[in-house]
Amino acid sequence: MSAAGANVVVGAGAGLVAGAGGPGAGASAAAPLAAAAPKLRLPDVTSVVLDDEENVFLTPKEVRAEISELKRRYKFSNGDFAVACGVAKGAQPGAPIGRFLAATGDFGGEQMDVYRPAAQFIEKMRVFEERPKSKKRKDLEADSEGRPGKKVFLGLNPSTKYLVMAGTYMTKDSLGRNVHGHPGW
């Protein structure tokens, strides 16, 4: 069979197969196939040096959203992503990434071993793609300058129990972070 007649799957879950009968066959399938450009492989960003390798500026929810966005632009599996982040271990290297992606909430997965390396990889991708820092990122950097050890505060986890004074409640600050509030503050 020639290369022109070979079966090619286009798009994840798209159900379109060029050169095969069925739902993707016929003249109507030619337009979506022609418009779909092949996705690029995940680039190697190991040579990218970050200004701040110590801090993480994204919540786990934001990291999961960025991974989903990367999957729209690049072609890679969870195992490929685990290798790129440097957390691939065992017979199923993508399993921890899958568990991290399945976590829910703003801070779901913050204790997982893949969170920090994935956040660092996302930051390296931002630098590699030459995207500017977000307003929130710049504000977090400015806020962390006044903190001991310049540790970034991403907010309080609403699922965690805290010992607080009576009347204290959870509210959002100007950066959208969960913080404790009190009627007298």
Number of C-alpha atoms within 10 A of each C-alpha: 5 5 7 9 10 12 12 14 16 17 16 10 7 9 12 22 19 21 16 15 10 11 12 19 14 12 7 10 15 13 9 12 18 8 8 10 10 12 14 10 12 17 11 12 16 12 8 13 12 11 7 11 10 12 16 19 22 22 22 27 19 15 23 25 13 18 20 13 11 15 18 13 14 15 15 16 14 19 19 17 20 22 14 19 21 14 19 20 13 8 7 11 17 19 16 20 24 14 12 22 20 11 16 12 12 22 19 19 20 16 11 14 13 20 25 21 16 25 23 21 21 21 25 20 20 13 16 15 10 9 10 10 11 9 10 14 14 13 12 18 18 13 15 17 12 11 11 8 8 14 17 20 18 19 17 18 17 14 10 7 8 10 6 10 8 7 9 14 12 14 14 13 12 8 14 11 17 18 16 16 14 13 7 6 6
